[in-house]
Amino acid sequence: MKFGIMTRNPEAWSSTQVREALNKRGIPYVCFSFPRIVARLAYKPYFKVNDTNILEELDALIIRPIGRGSLEELVFRMDMLHKMERRGFYMVNPPAAIEHCVDKYDILALLEDFGVPVPRTLATESVNEALKAFNELGGDVVVKPIFGSRGQGATRINDVDVADTIFKAITFHHGVIYMQEFIEHGFSDIRAFVLGDQVIASMRRIATGWKTNYSRGARPAPEEISDEHKELAVKAAQAVGCKVAGVDILEGPQGPRIVDVNSQPGWKGLQQVSNVNIADKIVEFILRDLKR
């Protein structure tokens, strides 16, 4: 038994936690990043990193954040993961789940198809249509990049002139205007950590503004979420094919809304307020899943 950990930085907090969980069980592992992989076609080994034949020598691959890159680099990385999966290689998370989760429009479209409540959202390449939608959504919206994380690039707009300027700037740079209704949420939200078919830990993220990302300074607080929220979180993770997921829930006047599913979640903040060793649970889950 040997694991791979796909990580840009083996010393990063979450990666270190996974390494410790593997060490406790005597499971050897190798850490590497995407740029170090050599991919072959029509001759073997199909995938090699340093002296490790990935498909032959590893039993599972835990994928931490893929990282930034050009379009060509990112597409190639996903191509490799799909090829590995077709060869029967086990990964957490599967490549299709990762692809869904990095695309904000795609993931909410998929969640809605599965009956998961999401915020009213509009995406368009037309400034005029975006301005109409600005009013349809109450004149108070959050504009986000379709590809982005940790709240970076997300902007709240409640002035039509500002909206016009921002929409034109987005389309000038060949971007897609992606906006959601602003949901009053008291400057807090819920992060549920889903593993398989259950929520193993949860927290409330409390901020001083409307952005509630832990990486942007939100304070984690322990929160035992309701059965309804647990069911929604598991349903959302399973809709996109995630075995491991961080699911973000906003509690608005019209009820809970799923605003994001993270296929490569960190859990430093969550671990501070949880009695469960999350890395241990992840490794235990993978070992059980491999047996199945």
C-alpha positions as CSV (number, residue, x, y, z in Angstrom):
1,M,0.0,0.0,0.0
2,K,1.4,3.4,-1.0
3,F,-0.3,6.7,-1.5
4,G,0.5,9.8,-3.6
5,I,-0.2,13.3,-2.5
6,M,-0.6,15.8,-5.3
7,T,0.4,19.1,-3.7
8,R,2.3,22.3,-4.6
9,N,3.7,22.4,-1.1
10,P,4.2,19.3,1.1
11,E,4.6,21.5,4.1
12,A,1.3,23.2,3.6
13,W,-1.0,22.7,6.6
14,S,-3.6,20.4,5.2
15,S,-0.9,18.4,3.3
16,T,1.1,18.0,6.5
17,Q,-2.0,16.7,8.3
18,V,-2.6,14.1,5.6
19,R,1.1,13.0,5.8
20,E,0.8,12.6,9.6
21,A,-2.3,10.5,9.2
22,L,-0.5,8.2,6.8
23,N,2.6,8.0,9.0
24,K,0.4,6.9,12.0
25,R,-0.8,4.0,9.9
26,G,2.6,3.1,8.5
27,I,1.5,3.9,5.0
28,P,4.3,5.1,2.7
29,Y,3.6,8.0,0.4
30,V,5.2,10.3,-2.1
31,C,4.4,14.0,-2.6
32,F,4.7,15.7,-6.0
33,S,3.2,18.5,-8.1
34,F,1.7,18.4,-11.6
35,P,4.7,20.0,-13.4
36,R,6.9,17.0,-12.3
37,I,4.7,14.4,-14.0
38,V,5.8,12.8,-17.3
39,A,2.9,11.5,-19.4
40,R,3.5,8.9,-22.1
41,L,1.2,7.5,-24.8
42,A,1.7,4.2,-26.7
43,Y,4.6,3.2,-24.4
44,K,5.0,2.8,-20.7
45,P,5.1,3.9,-17.9
46,Y,2.1,6.0,-18.8
47,F,2.7,8.4,-15.9
48,K,6.0,8.8,-14.0
49,V,7.2,11.2,-11.4
50,N,10.9,10.9,-10.5
51,D,11.4,7.2,-10.1
52,T,7.7,6.4,-9.3
53,N,5.5,4.7,-11.8
54,I,2.2,6.3,-10.6
55,L,-0.3,3.7,-12.0
56,E,1.8,0.6,-10.9
57,E,3.3,1.7,-7.6
58,L,0.6,3.9,-6.1
59,D,-2.8,2.7,-4.8
60,A,-4.4,6.0,-4.4
61,L,-3.9,9.7,-5.1
62,I,-5.0,12.5,-2.8
63,I,-5.3,15.7,-4.9
64,R,-4.8,19.0,-3.1
65,P,-5.3,22.3,-4.9
66,I,-4.2,22.1,-8.5
67,G,-2.8,25.6,-8.6
68,R,-2.7,28.3,-11.1
69,G,-1.6,27.9,-14.7
70,S,-2.2,28.7,-18.3
71,L,-5.3,27.3,-20.0
72,E,-3.0,24.8,-21.7
73,E,-1.4,23.7,-18.5
74,L,-4.7,23.3,-16.7
75,V,-6.4,21.4,-19.5
76,F,-3.3,19.1,-19.7
77,R,-3.5,18.4,-16.0
78,M,-7.1,17.4,-16.2
79,D,-6.4,15.3,-19.3
80,M,-3.9,13.3,-17.3
81,L,-6.3,12.8,-14.4
82,H,-9.0,11.5,-16.8
83,K,-6.5,9.2,-18.4
84,M,-5.5,7.8,-15.0
85,E,-9.1,7.3,-14.1
86,R,-9.8,5.4,-17.3
87,R,-6.9,3.1,-16.3
88,G,-8.8,2.3,-13.1
89,F,-6.6,4.5,-10.8
90,Y,-8.2,5.7,-7.6
91,M,-8.3,9.5,-6.9
92,V,-9.8,11.8,-4.3
93,N,-11.5,13.7,-5.8
94,P,-12.3,12.3,-9.3
95,P,-11.4,14.6,-12.2
96,A,-15.0,15.3,-13.3
97,A,-15.8,16.5,-9.8
98,I,-12.8,18.8,-9.8
99,E,-13.8,20.2,-13.1
100,H,-17.3,20.9,-12.0
101,C,-16.2,22.6,-8.8
102,V,-13.8,25.1,-10.4
103,D,-16.5,26.4,-12.7
104,K,-19.0,28.5,-10.8
105,Y,-21.7,28.5,-13.5
106,D,-21.4,24.8,-14.1
107,I,-21.5,23.7,-10.5
108,L,-24.7,25.8,-9.7
109,A,-26.3,24.6,-12.9
110,L,-25.6,21.0,-11.9
111,L,-26.8,21.6,-8.3
112,E,-30.1,23.1,-9.6
113,D,-30.6,20.1,-11.9
114,F,-30.3,17.9,-8.8
115,G,-32.9,19.9,-6.8
116,V,-30.4,21.7,-4.6
117,P,-31.4,25.3,-3.7
118,V,-29.0,27.9,-5.1
119,P,-29.1,31.7,-5.3
120,R,-30.8,33.4,-8.2
121,T,-27.9,33.7,-10.7
122,L,-27.4,35.1,-14.1
123,A,-24.5,34.7,-16.6
124,T,-24.2,36.5,-19.9
125,E,-21.7,38.2,-22.3
126,S,-24.2,41.0,-23.0
127,V,-23.8,44.3,-21.0
128,N,-27.4,45.2,-21.8
129,E,-28.8,41.9,-20.6
130,A,-26.7,42.1,-17.4
131,L,-28.1,45.6,-16.6
132,K,-31.6,44.2,-17.0
133,A,-30.7,41.4,-14.7
134,F,-29.2,43.8,-12.2
135,N,-32.7,45.2,-11.7
136,E,-34.3,41.8,-11.8
137,L,-32.1,40.7,-8.9
138,G,-33.1,43.7,-6.8
139,G,-30.3,46.1,-7.6
140,D,-28.0,44.5,-5.1
141,V,-25.8,41.7,-6.5
142,V,-22.4,40.0,-6.1
143,V,-20.3,39.8,-9.3
144,K,-17.8,37.0,-9.4
145,P,-15.2,35.5,-11.8
146,I,-16.5,32.2,-13.0
147,F,-13.1,30.7,-12.3
148,G,-11.9,31.8,-8.8
149,S,-11.7,30.9,-5.2
150,R,-11.4,32.3,-1.7
151,G,-13.6,35.3,-2.5
152,Q,-11.0,36.8,-4.7
153,G,-12.5,39.1,-7.4
154,A,-16.0,38.9,-5.9
155,T,-17.6,42.4,-5.7
156,R,-20.8,43.5,-4.3
157,I,-22.6,46.1,-6.4
158,N,-25.7,48.1,-5.6
159,D,-25.3,51.1,-7.9
160,V,-26.4,50.8,-11.5
161,D,-23.7,53.2,-12.8
162,V,-21.0,51.2,-11.1
163,A,-22.6,48.0,-12.5
164,D,-22.5,49.4,-16.0
165,T,-18.8,50.3,-15.7
166,I,-17.8,46.9,-14.3
167,F,-19.9,45.0,-16.8
168,K,-18.2,46.8,-19.7
169,A,-14.8,46.2,-18.2
170,I,-15.5,42.5,-17.9
171,T,-16.7,42.2,-21.5
172,F,-13.9,44.4,-22.8
173,H,-11.5,41.7,-21.5
174,H,-13.6,38.9,-23.0
175,G,-14.9,37.8,-19.7
176,V,-18.4,36.5,-18.8
177,I,-20.6,38.6,-16.5
178,Y,-21.6,36.3,-13.7
179,M,-23.8,37.7,-10.9
180,Q,-25.9,36.5,-8.0
181,E,-28.6,38.1,-5.9
182,F,-27.1,39.4,-2.7
183,I,-28.5,37.3,0.2
184,E,-28.6,38.9,3.6
185,H,-26.8,36.5,5.9
186,G,-25.7,38.4,8.9
187,F,-22.0,38.3,7.9
188,S,-21.8,34.5,8.6
189,D,-22.2,31.2,6.7
190,I,-21.8,27.5,7.3
191,R,-19.0,25.3,6.0
192,A,-19.9,21.6,6.1
193,F,-17.2,19.0,5.5
194,V,-18.6,16.1,3.6
195,L,-16.9,12.7,3.4
196,G,-18.7,10.1,1.4
197,D,-22.3,10.2,2.5
198,Q,-22.0,12.1,5.7
199,V,-21.0,15.4,7.2
200,I,-18.1,14.7,9.5
201,A,-17.5,18.3,10.8
202,S,-19.0,21.7,10.4
203,M,-18.5,25.3,11.5
204,R,-19.9,28.8,11.3
205,R,-17.6,31.3,9.6
206,I,-18.1,34.7,11.2
207,A,-16.8,37.8,9.4
208,T,-16.9,41.6,9.8
209,G,-18.2,42.0,6.2
210,W,-20.2,40.1,3.7
211,K,-17.3,37.9,2.6
212,T,-17.0,34.9,4.9
213,N,-13.9,33.1,3.7
214,Y,-11.6,31.8,6.4
215,S,-8.6,32.7,4.2
216,R,-9.9,36.4,4.3
217,G,-10.0,36.5,8.1
218,A,-13.4,35.1,9.0
219,R,-13.4,33.5,12.5
220,P,-14.4,29.9,12.8
221,A,-16.9,28.9,15.4
222,P,-18.2,25.5,16.3
223,E,-21.6,24.7,14.8
224,E,-23.6,21.5,15.0
225,I,-25.7,22.0,11.9
226,S,-29.3,20.8,11.4
227,D,-30.2,17.5,9.7
228,E,-31.7,19.6,6.9
229,H,-28.4,21.3,6.3
230,K,-26.5,18.0,6.5
231,E,-28.8,16.5,3.9
232,L,-28.3,19.5,1.6
233,A,-24.5,19.3,2.0
234,V,-24.3,15.6,1.2
235,K,-26.8,16.0,-1.7
236,A,-24.6,18.8,-3.2
237,A,-21.4,16.9,-2.8
238,Q,-22.9,13.8,-4.4
239,A,-24.5,15.8,-7.2
240,V,-21.0,16.8,-8.4
241,G,-19.3,13.5,-7.7
242,C,-17.2,14.6,-4.8
243,K,-16.0,12.0,-2.3
244,V,-14.5,14.8,-0.1
245,A,-16.0,18.3,-0.2
246,G,-16.3,21.6,1.6
247,V,-19.9,22.8,1.1
248,D,-20.8,26.4,1.8
249,I,-24.4,27.2,2.9
250,L,-25.9,30.7,3.2
251,E,-28.9,31.0,5.5
252,G,-31.1,33.7,3.9
253,P,-34.7,34.9,4.4
254,Q,-35.9,32.4,1.8
255,G,-34.1,29.4,3.4
256,P,-30.7,27.8,3.0
257,R,-28.8,28.2,-0.3
258,I,-25.8,26.3,-1.5
259,V,-23.3,28.8,-2.9
260,D,-20.2,26.7,-3.4
261,V,-18.8,23.1,-3.3
262,N,-15.1,22.9,-2.9
263,S,-13.5,19.7,-4.3
264,Q,-10.1,20.4,-2.7
265,P,-11.0,22.0,0.6
266,G,-8.6,23.1,3.3
267,W,-9.7,22.5,6.9
268,K,-7.3,24.4,9.1
269,G,-10.0,26.7,10.4
270,L,-12.5,23.8,10.8
271,Q,-10.0,21.7,12.6
272,Q,-9.7,24.4,15.3
273,V,-13.3,24.0,16.3
274,S,-13.8,20.3,15.6
275,N,-13.2,17.3,17.9
276,V,-12.8,15.1,14.8
277,N,-9.3,14.6,13.3
278,I,-10.3,15.4,9.7
279,A,-7.2,14.0,8.1
280,D,-7.6,10.7,9.9
281,K,-11.1,10.5,8.7
282,I,-10.1,11.1,5.1
283,V,-7.4,8.4,5.2
284,E,-9.8,6.0,6.9
285,F,-12.5,6.7,4.2
286,I,-10.0,6.1,1.4
287,L,-8.9,2.8,2.9
288,R,-12.5,1.6,3.2
289,D,-13.3,2.8,-0.3
290,L,-10.3,1.0,-1.8
291,K,-11.5,-2.3,-0.2
292,R,-14.9,-1.8,-1.9
